[in-house]
């Protein structure tokens, strides 16, 4: 029997054993690879976790800072701001009280001189001195009051007014003839009844002759050289409008209020800006046209009262708004002595059957053939929204589309064009303190010329240097 060696029992010869050094080297290479792989997997995880921790700490820090600002610093800032406003309001009230007390001693006040008074009960130190000074320029009287706070001298200024305006000037709606179908509301939208006028105001010819600015053909032709060039720039001659309405030239000239914004006719607004340091009275020697169907008219008066006296009629063709909350504009149509007629068809011509309206005061003047004293508002297509005080010494004529007036309206009566009863809504504004005063040009209650009051004071200047020693008069 043949003996078979163990290694020959397998068809594949056995691999000879590796040398010992080779096995150690292979094991070493495997360990390095595993270590490198472990580092590649572990280090990013560690870095990511550390970044997450840092991000969390940063988020907590930001949240804590926001909490400190919101809960700790913001209330302190608001408290400081509130204290500043309280101090400013208190100083204004103290100045107003000093001004009002000085009015009772107006016999001791001369323009440019100072009267010394105590700050009074509203002040933390009632015996502290304040000074009052009367100033007069161009027919406008103003009162200055200086009070000292620390190293600063606060100077307040208020306009001085003489007399009391007629009660009808504060009525939301009043007419000489009973007005029907007029929706009259107060500033809070509650319905109120229309009032009846005892007499039509603005019938003193002297007040018309004493206007600050006269708008007529001659002054507009030389407006650039006129001292009132800025005011005259708000008006332009436009007799073509009267021709288009009547078909023939009107006896009185026609003027337009306002200019296209930026001088561009495609602009959406018409602007009329009046820059004046006092209340302004403007007289228009003709008819006045305001607005357009597709454009709003914006009137700015820099917080002053603007009174526009129009010899003829007023035509409001579009919406009119005021630029500032304290701006006040009143338009009066119809100079004293001018009559009119009841223009039922709105063509500007006295037709058969249209009643003539006599002037409220007989004067040696001839009424123009087209009439005067009416205010036409709106037309067949446009329902204007107007923020103005209006006084039509004759009729208020409402277009077929109706109108909404936010202000005060005085008129002889209300007439509507066409058979349809166009709606007229009059919404009165909340009466501010300034409206109870007597702006320049307004009619006054008889015998109230000696009554004097002031408007709401405003901070005029803040002077940090030591003021000159004022004139001393015992309080």
C-alpha positions as a Markdown table, in Angstrom:
| # | Residue | x | y | z |
|---|---|---|---|---|
| 1 | Unk | 0.0 | 0.0 | 0.0 |
| 2 | Unk | 1.4 | 3.3 | -1.1 |
| 3 | Unk | 1.9 | 6.0 | 1.6 |
| 4 | Unk | 0.5 | 9.5 | 0.7 |
| 5 | Unk | 2.1 | 12.6 | 2.3 |
| 6 | Unk | -0.2 | 14.9 | 4.1 |
| 7 | Unk | 0.5 | 17.9 | 1.9 |
| 8 | Unk | -0.3 | 16.0 | -1.2 |
| 9 | Unk | -3.8 | 15.2 | 0.0 |
| 10 | Unk | -5.1 | 18.6 | -1.2 |
| 11 | Unk | -5.1 | 19.5 | -4.9 |
| 12 | Unk | -4.1 | 23.1 | -4.0 |
| 13 | Unk | -0.7 | 23.4 | -2.5 |
| 14 | Unk | -0.7 | 25.1 | 0.9 |
| 15 | Unk | 0.6 | 28.7 | 1.1 |
| 16 | Unk | 3.8 | 28.7 | 2.8 |
| 17 | Unk | 3.7 | 30.6 | 6.2 |
| 18 | Unk | 4.5 | 34.3 | 6.0 |
| 19 | Unk | 7.6 | 35.4 | 7.7 |
| 20 | Unk | 7.1 | 36.9 | 11.1 |
| 21 | Unk | 8.3 | 40.4 | 10.1 |
| 22 | Unk | 5.8 | 40.6 | 7.3 |
| 23 | Unk | 2.9 | 39.7 | 9.6 |
| 24 | Unk | 3.9 | 42.5 | 12.1 |
| 25 | Unk | 4.1 | 45.1 | 9.3 |
| 26 | Unk | 0.7 | 44.2 | 8.0 |
| 27 | Unk | -0.8 | 44.4 | 11.5 |
| 28 | Unk | 0.9 | 47.9 | 11.9 |
| 29 | Unk | -0.5 | 49.2 | 8.6 |
| 30 | Unk | -4.0 | 48.0 | 9.6 |
| 31 | Unk | -3.8 | 49.8 | 13.0 |
| 32 | Unk | -2.8 | 53.1 | 11.3 |
| 33 | Unk | -5.6 | 52.9 | 8.9 |
| 34 | Unk | -8.1 | 52.2 | 11.6 |
| 35 | Unk | -6.7 | 55.1 | 13.7 |
| 36 | Unk | -6.9 | 57.5 | 10.7 |
| 37 | Unk | -10.4 | 56.4 | 10.0 |
| 38 | Unk | -11.4 | 56.9 | 13.6 |
| 39 | Unk | -9.8 | 60.4 | 13.7 |
| 40 | Unk | -11.6 | 61.3 | 10.5 |
| 41 | Unk | -14.9 | 60.3 | 12.0 |
| 42 | Unk | -14.4 | 61.6 | 15.5 |
| 43 | Unk | -12.8 | 65.0 | 15.0 |
| 44 | Unk | -15.7 | 66.5 | 12.9 |
| 45 | Unk | -18.2 | 65.2 | 15.4 |
| 46 | Unk | -16.2 | 66.9 | 18.2 |
| 47 | Unk | -15.9 | 70.1 | 16.2 |
| 48 | Unk | -19.6 | 70.1 | 15.4 |
| 49 | Unk | -20.6 | 69.5 | 19.0 |
| 50 | Unk | -18.3 | 72.3 | 20.1 |
| 51 | Unk | -19.8 | 74.7 | 17.5 |
| 52 | Unk | -23.3 | 73.7 | 18.6 |
| 53 | Unk | -22.3 | 74.5 | 22.2 |
| 54 | Unk | -20.8 | 77.9 | 21.2 |
| 55 | Unk | -23.8 | 78.7 | 19.1 |
| 56 | Unk | -26.1 | 77.8 | 22.0 |
| 57 | Unk | -24.0 | 80.0 | 24.3 |
| 58 | Unk | -24.1 | 82.9 | 21.8 |
| 59 | Unk | -27.9 | 82.5 | 21.4 |
| 60 | Unk | -28.3 | 82.5 | 25.2 |
| 61 | Unk | -26.1 | 85.6 | 25.4 |
| 62 | Unk | -28.1 | 87.5 | 22.8 |
| 63 | Unk | -31.4 | 86.5 | 24.4 |
| 64 | Unk | -30.0 | 87.7 | 27.8 |
| 65 | Unk | -28.9 | 91.0 | 26.3 |
| 66 | Unk | -32.3 | 91.5 | 24.7 |
| 67 | Unk | -33.9 | 90.7 | 28.0 |
| 68 | Unk | -31.8 | 93.3 | 29.8 |
| 69 | Unk | -32.5 | 95.9 | 27.1 |
| 70 | Unk | -36.3 | 95.1 | 27.1 |
| 71 | Unk | -36.8 | 94.6 | 30.8 |
| 72 | Unk | -34.2 | 96.9 | 32.3 |
| 73 | Unk | -33.0 | 99.6 | 29.9 |
| 74 | Unk | -36.1 | 100.1 | 27.7 |
| 75 | Unk | -38.4 | 101.1 | 30.7 |
| 76 | Unk | -35.7 | 103.4 | 31.9 |
| 77 | Unk | -35.4 | 105.0 | 28.4 |
| 78 | Unk | -39.2 | 105.4 | 28.2 |
| 79 | Unk | -39.3 | 106.9 | 31.6 |
| 80 | Unk | -36.6 | 109.5 | 30.7 |
| 81 | Unk | -38.5 | 110.3 | 27.5 |
| 82 | Unk | -41.8 | 110.6 | 29.4 |
| 83 | Unk | -40.1 | 112.9 | 31.9 |
| 84 | Unk | -38.8 | 115.1 | 29.1 |
| 85 | Unk | -42.3 | 115.4 | 27.6 |
| 86 | Unk | -43.9 | 116.1 | 31.0 |
| 87 | Unk | -41.3 | 118.8 | 31.7 |
| 88 | Unk | -41.9 | 120.3 | 28.2 |
| 89 | Unk | -45.7 | 120.3 | 28.7 |
| 90 | Unk | -45.4 | 121.8 | 32.2 |
| 91 | Unk | -43.1 | 124.6 | 30.9 |
| 92 | Unk | -45.5 | 125.4 | 28.2 |
| 93 | Unk | -48.4 | 125.6 | 30.6 |
| 94 | Unk | -46.4 | 127.8 | 32.9 |
| 95 | Unk | -45.5 | 130.1 | 30.0 |
| 96 | Unk | -49.2 | 130.2 | 28.9 |
| 97 | Unk | -50.3 | 131.1 | 32.5 |
| 98 | Unk | -47.7 | 133.9 | 32.7 |
| 99 | Unk | -48.8 | 135.3 | 29.3 |
| 100 | Unk | -52.4 | 135.3 | 30.3 |
| 101 | Unk | -51.7 | 137.0 | 33.6 |
| 102 | Unk | -49.7 | 139.6 | 31.7 |
| 103 | Unk | -52.7 | 140.5 | 29.5 |
| 104 | Unk | -54.4 | 142.0 | 32.5 |
| 105 | Unk | -51.4 | 144.4 | 32.9 |
| 106 | Unk | -51.1 | 145.3 | 29.2 |
| 107 | Unk | -51.1 | 148.9 | 30.2 |
| 108 | Unk | -47.6 | 148.3 | 31.6 |
| 109 | Unk | -46.4 | 146.5 | 28.5 |
| 110 | Unk | -44.9 | 148.4 | 25.6 |
| 111 | Unk | -43.5 | 146.8 | 22.5 |
| 112 | Unk | -39.9 | 145.7 | 23.0 |
| 113 | Unk | -40.0 | 146.0 | 26.8 |
| 114 | Unk | -40.1 | 143.2 | 29.4 |
| 115 | Unk | -42.5 | 142.7 | 32.2 |
| 116 | Unk | -41.4 | 140.5 | 35.2 |
| 117 | Unk | -43.9 | 138.2 | 36.7 |
| 118 | Unk | -43.7 | 135.2 | 39.0 |
| 119 | Unk | -44.0 | 131.8 | 37.4 |
| 120 | Unk | -47.0 | 131.1 | 39.5 |
| 121 | Unk | -48.8 | 128.1 | 41.1 |
| 122 | Unk | -48.1 | 125.7 | 38.1 |
| 123 | Unk | -44.4 | 126.0 | 38.7 |
| 124 | Unk | -42.4 | 123.8 | 41.3 |
| 125 | Unk | -41.0 | 127.2 | 42.4 |
| 126 | Unk | -43.9 | 129.6 | 42.3 |
| 127 | Unk | -41.8 | 132.6 | 43.2 |
| 128 | Unk | -39.3 | 132.1 | 40.4 |
| 129 | Unk | -39.2 | 135.0 | 37.9 |
| 130 | Unk | -40.3 | 134.8 | 34.3 |
| 131 | Unk | -40.4 | 137.7 | 31.8 |
| 132 | Unk | -43.0 | 138.6 | 29.2 |
| 133 | Unk | -42.4 | 140.8 | 26.1 |
| 134 | Unk | -44.9 | 142.2 | 23.6 |
| 135 | Unk | -43.9 | 142.4 | 20.0 |
| 136 | Unk | -45.8 | 144.0 | 17.0 |
| 137 | Unk | -44.8 | 143.7 | 13.4 |
| 138 | Unk | -46.9 | 144.3 | 10.3 |
| 139 | Unk | -50.2 | 144.5 | 12.2 |
| 140 | Unk | -49.5 | 141.2 | 13.9 |
| 141 | Unk | -49.1 | 141.1 | 17.7 |
| 142 | Unk | -47.3 | 138.4 | 19.5 |
| 143 | Unk | -46.3 | 137.7 | 23.1 |
| 144 | Unk | -43.0 | 136.2 | 24.2 |
| 145 | Unk | -42.4 | 134.5 | 27.5 |
| 146 | Unk | -39.0 | 133.4 | 28.9 |
| 147 | Unk | -38.6 | 130.9 | 31.7 |
| 148 | Unk | -35.3 | 129.5 | 32.9 |
| 149 | Unk | -34.6 | 125.8 | 33.5 |
| 150 | Unk | -31.0 | 125.1 | 34.6 |
| 151 | Unk | -28.6 | 126.9 | 32.3 |
| 152 | Unk | -31.2 | 127.1 | 29.5 |
| 153 | Unk | -33.6 | 129.9 | 28.8 |
| 154 | Unk | -36.8 | 128.7 | 27.1 |
| 155 | Unk | -38.6 | 131.3 | 25.1 |
| 156 | Unk | -42.2 | 130.7 | 24.1 |
| 157 | Unk | -44.2 | 132.6 | 21.6 |
| 158 | Unk | -48.0 | 133.0 | 21.1 |
| 159 | Unk | -50.1 | 135.2 | 18.8 |
| 160 | Unk | -52.2 | 137.9 | 20.4 |
| 161 | Unk | -55.8 | 138.4 | 19.3 |
| 162 | Unk | -58.2 | 141.2 | 20.0 |
| 163 | Unk | -61.9 | 140.7 | 20.1 |
| 164 | Unk | -64.3 | 137.7 | 19.9 |
| 165 | Unk | -65.5 | 136.3 | 16.6 |
| 166 | Unk | -69.2 | 136.1 | 15.8 |
| 167 | Unk | -70.9 | 132.9 | 17.2 |
| 168 | Unk | -72.1 | 131.9 | 13.7 |
| 169 | Unk | -68.4 | 131.5 | 12.6 |
| 170 | Unk | -68.2 | 128.4 | 14.7 |
| 171 | Unk | -71.5 | 126.9 | 13.4 |
| 172 | Unk | -71.2 | 123.7 | 11.3 |
| 173 | Unk | -73.9 | 124.8 | 9.0 |
| 174 | Unk | -76.1 | 128.0 | 9.0 |
| 175 | Unk | -78.1 | 129.7 | 6.4 |
| 176 | Unk | -80.4 | 132.7 | 6.0 |
| 177 | Unk | -83.1 | 130.6 | 4.4 |
| 178 | Unk | -84.2 | 127.2 | 5.8 |
| 179 | Unk | -82.1 | 124.5 | 4.2 |
| 180 | Unk | -83.7 | 121.1 | 3.4 |
| 181 | Unk | -82.1 | 117.8 | 2.8 |
| 182 | Unk | -78.7 | 118.8 | 4.1 |
| 183 | Unk | -77.0 | 116.1 | 6.1 |
| 184 | Unk | -75.2 | 118.0 | 8.9 |
| 185 | Unk | -73.0 | 116.1 | 11.3 |
| 186 | Unk | -70.6 | 117.0 | 14.0 |
| 187 | Unk | -66.9 | 115.8 | 14.1 |
| 188 | Unk | -68.0 | 112.6 | 15.8 |
| 189 | Unk | -70.5 | 111.9 | 13.0 |
| 190 | Unk | -73.6 | 112.6 | 15.2 |
| 191 | Unk | -76.4 | 114.3 | 13.3 |
| 192 | Unk | -77.2 | 117.9 | 14.2 |
| 193 | Unk | -79.8 | 120.4 | 13.0 |
| 194 | Unk | -78.9 | 123.2 | 10.5 |
| 195 | Unk | -79.0 | 126.6 | 12.1 |
| 196 | Unk | -80.5 | 129.9 | 10.8 |
| 197 | Unk | -78.4 | 133.0 | 10.4 |
| 198 | Unk | -79.5 | 136.3 | 11.9 |
| 199 | Unk | -77.4 | 138.3 | 9.4 |
| 200 | Unk | -74.7 | 137.5 | 6.8 |
| 201 | Unk | -71.2 | 138.2 | 8.0 |
| 202 | Unk | -68.3 | 139.8 | 6.1 |
| 203 | Unk | -70.4 | 142.8 | 5.0 |
| 204 | Unk | -68.0 | 145.5 | 6.2 |
| 205 | Unk | -66.3 | 147.1 | 3.2 |
| 206 | Unk | -63.4 | 148.3 | 5.3 |
| 207 | Unk | -62.3 | 144.7 | 6.0 |
| 208 | Unk | -62.2 | 144.0 | 2.3 |
| 209 | Unk | -60.1 | 147.1 | 1.6 |
| 210 | Unk | -57.7 | 146.1 | 4.4 |
| 211 | Unk | -56.6 | 142.8 | 2.8 |
| 212 | Unk | -52.9 | 141.9 | 3.0 |
| 213 | Unk | -52.6 | 140.9 | -0.7 |
| 214 | Unk | -54.8 | 142.0 | -3.7 |
| 215 | Unk | -55.0 | 139.5 | -6.6 |
| 216 | Unk | -56.0 | 141.3 | -9.8 |
| 217 | Unk | -54.8 | 141.4 | -13.4 |
| 218 | Unk | -52.3 | 144.2 | -12.8 |
| 219 | Unk | -50.6 | 142.7 | -9.7 |
| 220 | Unk | -50.2 | 139.3 | -11.4 |
| 221 | Unk | -48.7 | 140.9 | -14.5 |
| 222 | Unk | -45.9 | 142.3 | -12.2 |
| 223 | Unk | -45.9 | 139.6 | -9.6 |
| 224 | Unk | -42.2 | 139.0 | -9.7 |
| 225 | Unk | -41.4 | 142.5 | -8.6 |
| 226 | Unk | -44.1 | 142.6 | -5.9 |
| 227 | Unk | -43.2 | 142.1 | -2.3 |
| 228 | Unk | -46.0 | 139.5 | -2.1 |
| 229 | Unk | -44.6 | 137.5 | -5.0 |
| 230 | Unk | -44.7 | 134.2 | -3.1 |
| 231 | Unk | -48.4 | 134.6 | -2.3 |
| 232 | Unk | -49.3 | 135.9 | -5.8 |
| 233 | Unk | -47.5 | 132.8 | -7.3 |
| 234 | Unk | -50.4 | 130.7 | -6.1 |
| 235 | Unk | -52.8 | 132.4 | -8.5 |
| 236 | Unk | -53.0 | 132.8 | -12.2 |
| 237 | Unk | -55.4 | 134.6 | -14.6 |
| 238 | Unk | -57.7 | 132.2 | -16.6 |
| 239 | Unk | -60.5 | 134.1 | -18.3 |
| 240 | Unk | -61.0 | 131.2 | -20.7 |
| 241 | Unk | -62.8 | 129.4 | -17.9 |
| 242 | Unk | -65.5 | 132.0 | -17.6 |
| 243 | Unk | -65.8 | 132.1 | -21.3 |
| 244 | Unk | -66.3 | 128.3 | -21.4 |
| 245 | Unk | -69.1 | 128.4 | -18.8 |
| 246 | Unk | -71.0 | 131.5 | -20.0 |
| 247 | Unk | -70.2 | 131.5 | -23.7 |
| 248 | Unk | -69.3 | 135.2 | -23.5 |
| 249 | Unk | -66.6 | 137.0 | -21.5 |
| 250 | Unk | -67.5 | 137.7 | -17.9 |
| 251 | Unk | -67.4 | 141.2 | -16.5 |
| 252 | Unk | -65.1 | 140.2 | -13.7 |
| 253 | Unk | -61.8 | 138.5 | -14.3 |
| 254 | Unk | -61.3 | 134.8 | -13.6 |
| 255 | Unk | -58.5 | 133.4 | -11.5 |
| 256 | Unk | -57.3 | 129.9 | -10.7 |
| 257 | Unk | -55.9 | 128.9 | -7.3 |
| 258 | Unk | -52.9 | 126.6 | -7.3 |
| 259 | Unk | -50.3 | 125.2 | -9.8 |
| 260 | Unk | -49.5 | 121.8 | -11.0 |
| 261 | Unk | -47.1 | 119.9 | -8.8 |
| 262 | Unk | -43.5 | 120.2 | -10.1 |
| 263 | Unk | -44.9 | 122.2 | -13.0 |
| 264 | Unk | -46.1 | 119.1 | -14.7 |
| 265 | Unk | -49.7 | 119.1 | -16.1 |
| 266 | Unk | -49.8 | 115.3 | -15.8 |
| 267 | Unk | -49.3 | 115.5 | -12.1 |
| 268 | Unk | -52.0 | 114.1 | -9.9 |
| 269 | Unk | -52.1 | 117.1 | -7.6 |
| 270 | Unk | -52.5 | 120.9 | -7.8 |
| 271 | Unk | -50.6 | 122.7 | -5.0 |
| 272 | Unk | -51.1 | 126.1 | -3.4 |
| 273 | Unk | -48.5 | 126.9 | -0.7 |
| 274 | Unk | -48.8 | 130.1 | 1.4 |
| 275 | Unk | -45.7 | 130.9 | 3.4 |
| 276 | Unk | -46.5 | 133.6 | 6.0 |
| 277 | Unk | -45.4 | 134.3 | 9.5 |
| 278 | Unk | -48.9 | 135.6 | 10.4 |
| 279 | Unk | -52.5 | 135.1 | 9.6 |
| 280 | Unk | -53.1 | 136.1 | 6.0 |
| 281 | Unk | -56.0 | 137.9 | 4.2 |
| 282 | Unk | -56.1 | 137.7 | 0.4 |
| 283 | Unk | -58.7 | 139.5 | -1.8 |
| 284 | Unk | -59.4 | 138.2 | -5.3 |
| 285 | Unk | -60.8 | 140.9 | -7.5 |
| 286 | Unk | -62.9 | 138.5 | -9.7 |
| 287 | Unk | -64.2 | 134.9 | -9.8 |
| 288 | Unk | -62.1 | 132.1 | -8.3 |
| 289 | Unk | -61.7 | 128.6 | -9.7 |
| 290 | Unk | -60.3 | 125.8 | -7.5 |
| 291 | Unk | -59.4 | 122.3 | -8.5 |
| 292 | Unk | -60.0 | 120.0 | -11.4 |
| 293 | Unk | -62.1 | 116.9 | -12.0 |
| 294 | Unk | -59.3 | 114.4 | -12.0 |
| 295 | Unk | -56.9 | 116.1 | -9.6 |
| 296 | Unk | -56.8 | 116.9 | -5.9 |
| 297 | Unk | -55.9 | 120.4 | -4.7 |
| 298 | Unk | -53.6 | 120.6 | -1.7 |
| 299 | Unk | -53.4 | 123.9 | 0.2 |
| 300 | Unk | -50.8 | 124.6 | 2.8 |
| 301 | Unk | -50.7 | 127.6 | 5.1 |
| 302 | Unk | -47.8 | 126.7 | 7.5 |
| 303 | Unk | -50.2 | 126.4 | 10.4 |
| 304 | Unk | -51.7 | 129.9 | 9.9 |
| 305 | Unk | -55.2 | 131.1 | 9.1 |
| 306 | Unk | -55.9 | 132.0 | 5.5 |
| 307 | Unk | -58.9 | 134.1 | 4.6 |
| 308 | Unk | -59.7 | 134.5 | 0.9 |
| 309 | Unk | -62.2 | 137.2 | 0.0 |
| 310 | Unk | -63.6 | 136.7 | -3.5 |
| 311 | Unk | -65.5 | 139.6 | -5.1 |
| 312 | Unk | -67.4 | 137.3 | -7.5 |
| 313 | Unk | -68.3 | 133.6 | -7.5 |
| 314 | Unk | -66.2 | 130.6 | -6.4 |
| 315 | Unk | -66.2 | 127.4 | -8.5 |
| 316 | Unk | -64.9 | 124.2 | -6.8 |
| 317 | Unk | -64.4 | 121.5 | -9.4 |
| 318 | Unk | -62.6 | 118.8 | -7.5 |
| 319 | Unk | -61.5 | 117.6 | -4.0 |
| 320 | Unk | -59.5 | 120.0 | -1.8 |
| 321 | Unk | -57.5 | 119.0 | 1.2 |
| 322 | Unk | -55.3 | 120.9 | 3.6 |
| 323 | Unk | -51.6 | 120.0 | 4.1 |
| 324 | Unk | -51.3 | 120.4 | 7.8 |
| 325 | Unk | -53.7 | 119.6 | 10.7 |
| 326 | Unk | -53.4 | 123.2 | 12.0 |
| 327 | Unk | -53.9 | 124.8 | 8.6 |
| 328 | Unk | -57.2 | 126.8 | 8.3 |
| 329 | Unk | -58.7 | 128.2 | 5.1 |
| 330 | Unk | -62.0 | 130.1 | 4.8 |
| 331 | Unk | -63.3 | 131.3 | 1.5 |
| 332 | Unk | -65.9 | 134.1 | 1.3 |
| 333 | Unk | -67.7 | 134.7 | -2.0 |
| 334 | Unk | -69.4 | 138.0 | -2.8 |
| 335 | Unk | -68.1 | 141.5 | -1.9 |
| 336 | Unk | -70.4 | 143.8 | 0.0 |
| 337 | Unk | -72.9 | 145.5 | -2.3 |
| 338 | Unk | -72.9 | 142.8 | -5.0 |
| 339 | Unk | -76.2 | 141.0 | -5.6 |
| 340 | Unk | -76.9 | 137.9 | -7.7 |
| 341 | Unk | -79.6 | 135.7 | -9.2 |
| 342 | Unk | -80.8 | 132.1 | -8.6 |
| 343 | Unk | -78.9 | 130.3 | -11.4 |
| 344 | Unk | -81.2 | 127.3 | -11.8 |
| 345 | Unk | -79.4 | 125.8 | -14.8 |
| 346 | Unk | -75.8 | 126.8 | -13.8 |
| 347 | Unk | -75.0 | 128.5 | -17.1 |
| 348 | Unk | -73.9 | 131.8 | -15.4 |
| 349 | Unk | -76.5 | 133.8 | -17.3 |
| 350 | Unk | -79.7 | 135.4 | -15.8 |
| 351 | Unk | -82.5 | 133.6 | -17.7 |
| 352 | Unk | -86.2 | 134.4 | -17.6 |
| 353 | Unk | -87.8 | 133.1 | -14.4 |
| 354 | Unk | -84.6 | 133.1 | -12.3 |
| 355 | Unk | -85.1 | 135.2 | -9.2 |
| 356 | Unk | -82.8 | 138.1 | -8.5 |
| 357 | Unk | -81.1 | 138.2 | -5.1 |
| 358 | Unk | -80.5 | 141.6 | -3.6 |
| 359 | Unk | -77.3 | 142.5 | -1.9 |
| 360 | Unk | -77.2 | 142.3 | 1.9 |
| 361 | Unk | -75.9 | 145.9 | 2.1 |
| 362 | Unk | -76.7 | 148.6 | -0.4 |
| 363 | Unk | -73.5 | 150.3 | -1.7 |
| 364 | Unk | -72.7 | 152.4 | -4.7 |
| 365 | Unk | -71.4 | 149.5 | -6.8 |
| 366 | Unk | -72.8 | 147.7 | -9.8 |
| 367 | Unk | -73.4 | 144.0 | -9.7 |
| 368 | Unk | -71.7 | 142.1 | -12.6 |
| 369 | Unk | -74.1 | 140.6 | -15.1 |
| 370 | Unk | -73.0 | 137.1 | -14.2 |
| 371 | Unk | -73.8 | 137.7 | -10.6 |
| 372 | Unk | -71.5 | 137.2 | -7.5 |
| 373 | Unk | -71.5 | 135.6 | -4.1 |
| 374 | Unk | -72.3 | 132.0 | -5.1 |
| 375 | Unk | -70.1 | 129.0 | -4.4 |
| 376 | Unk | -70.5 | 126.2 | -7.0 |
| 377 | Unk | -69.3 | 122.9 | -5.8 |
| 378 | Unk | -69.1 | 119.7 | -8.0 |
| 379 | Unk | -70.8 | 119.0 | -11.3 |
| 380 | Unk | -72.7 | 116.2 | -13.1 |
| 381 | Unk | -69.8 | 113.7 | -12.8 |
| 382 | Unk | -67.6 | 114.6 | -9.8 |
| 383 | Unk | -68.6 | 114.5 | -6.2 |
| 384 | Unk | -65.8 | 116.5 | -4.5 |
| 385 | Unk | -64.6 | 116.1 | -0.9 |
| 386 | Unk | -63.6 | 119.5 | 0.4 |
| 387 | Unk | -61.8 | 120.4 | 3.6 |
| 388 | Unk | -62.6 | 124.1 | 3.8 |
| 389 | Unk | -64.7 | 126.7 | 5.6 |
| 390 | Unk | -67.0 | 128.3 | 3.1 |
| 391 | Unk | -69.2 | 131.4 | 3.2 |
| 392 | Unk | -71.4 | 132.0 | 0.2 |
| 393 | Unk | -73.1 | 135.4 | 0.7 |
| 394 | Unk | -75.6 | 134.2 | -1.9 |
| 395 | Unk | -76.4 | 130.6 | -2.8 |
| 396 | Unk | -74.4 | 127.4 | -2.3 |
| 397 | Unk | -74.9 | 125.6 | -5.6 |
| 398 | Unk | -74.4 | 121.8 | -5.5 |
| 399 | Unk | -73.8 | 119.8 | -8.7 |
| 400 | Unk | -75.8 | 116.8 | -9.6 |
| 401 | Unk | -73.2 | 114.4 | -8.2 |
| 402 | Unk | -73.4 | 115.9 | -4.8 |
| 403 | Unk | -70.6 | 117.1 | -2.4 |
| 404 | Unk | -69.1 | 116.4 | 1.0 |
| 405 | Unk | -67.6 | 119.4 | 2.9 |
| 406 | Unk | -65.5 | 118.9 | 6.0 |
| 407 | Unk | -65.6 | 122.3 | 7.6 |
| 408 | Unk | -68.1 | 125.0 | 8.3 |
| 409 | Unk | -70.6 | 126.4 | 5.8 |
| 410 | Unk | -72.5 | 129.7 | 5.9 |
| 411 | Unk | -74.8 | 130.7 | 3.0 |
| 412 | Unk | -78.0 | 132.4 | 2.0 |
| 413 | Unk | -79.5 | 129.1 | 0.8 |
| 414 | Unk | -78.7 | 125.8 | -0.9 |
| 415 | Unk | -79.6 | 125.1 | -4.5 |
| 416 | Unk | -79.2 | 121.9 | -6.4 |
| 417 | Unk | -78.8 | 121.6 | -10.2 |
| 418 | Unk | -81.2 | 119.3 | -12.0 |
| 419 | Unk | -84.3 | 117.5 | -10.9 |
| 420 | Unk | -82.4 | 114.9 | -8.8 |
| 421 | Unk | -81.8 | 116.0 | -5.2 |
| 422 | Unk | -78.0 | 115.9 | -5.0 |
| 423 | Unk | -76.8 | 114.9 | -1.6 |
| 424 | Unk | -74.9 | 117.5 | 0.5 |
| 425 | Unk | -73.0 | 116.3 | 3.5 |
| 426 | Unk | -71.4 | 118.8 | 5.9 |
| 427 | Unk | -69.1 | 117.4 | 8.6 |
| 428 | Unk | -67.8 | 119.8 | 11.2 |
| 429 | Unk | -64.3 | 119.5 | 12.5 |
| 430 | Unk | -63.5 | 119.3 | 16.2 |
| 431 | Unk | -63.2 | 122.9 | 17.4 |
| 432 | Unk | -59.7 | 123.6 | 18.5 |
| 433 | Unk | -58.6 | 126.5 | 20.8 |
| 434 | Unk | -57.4 | 128.5 | 17.8 |
| 435 | Unk | -60.8 | 128.5 | 16.2 |
| 436 | Unk | -62.4 | 130.3 | 19.2 |
| 437 | Unk | -59.9 | 133.2 | 18.6 |
| 438 | Unk | -60.3 | 136.0 | 16.1 |
| 439 | Unk | -58.0 | 135.6 | 13.1 |
| 440 | Unk | -57.2 | 138.6 | 11.1 |
| 441 | Unk | -60.0 | 139.8 | 8.8 |
| 442 | Unk | -62.8 | 137.9 | 10.7 |
| 443 | Unk | -65.9 | 139.9 | 11.9 |
| 444 | Unk | -66.0 | 140.5 | 15.6 |
| 445 | Unk | -68.7 | 140.8 | 18.2 |
| 446 | Unk | -69.6 | 144.5 | 18.7 |
| 447 | Unk | -67.8 | 146.0 | 21.7 |
| 448 | Unk | -65.3 | 143.1 | 22.0 |
| 449 | Unk | -62.3 | 145.1 | 20.6 |
| 450 | Unk | -60.8 | 145.5 | 24.0 |
| 451 | Unk | -60.9 | 141.8 | 24.8 |
| 452 | Unk | -57.5 | 140.2 | 24.2 |
| 453 | Unk | -56.4 | 136.6 | 24.3 |
| 454 | Unk | -53.6 | 134.5 | 23.0 |
| 455 | Unk | -53.2 | 131.4 | 20.9 |
| 456 | Unk | -51.5 | 128.2 | 22.2 |
| 457 | Unk | -47.9 | 129.0 | 22.9 |
| 458 | Unk | -45.1 | 127.2 | 21.1 |
| 459 | Unk | -41.4 | 126.9 | 22.0 |
| 460 | Unk | -39.7 | 129.5 | 19.9 |
| 461 | Unk | -36.1 | 129.5 | 21.0 |
| 462 | Unk | -33.8 | 127.8 | 23.5 |
| 463 | Unk | -30.9 | 130.0 | 24.6 |
| 464 | Unk | -28.1 | 128.5 | 26.7 |
| 465 | Unk | -26.3 | 131.7 | 27.3 |
| 466 | Unk | -27.2 | 134.0 | 30.3 |
| 467 | Unk | -29.8 | 136.5 | 29.2 |
| 468 | Unk | -29.6 | 140.2 | 29.7 |
| 469 | Unk | -31.1 | 141.6 | 32.9 |
| 470 | Unk | -34.8 | 142.4 | 32.0 |
| 471 | Unk | -36.8 | 145.4 | 33.2 |
| 472 | Unk | -38.1 | 144.8 | 36.7 |
| 473 | Unk | -41.6 | 145.6 | 37.7 |
| 474 | Unk | -43.1 | 144.3 | 41.0 |
| 475 | Unk | -45.7 | 141.6 | 40.5 |
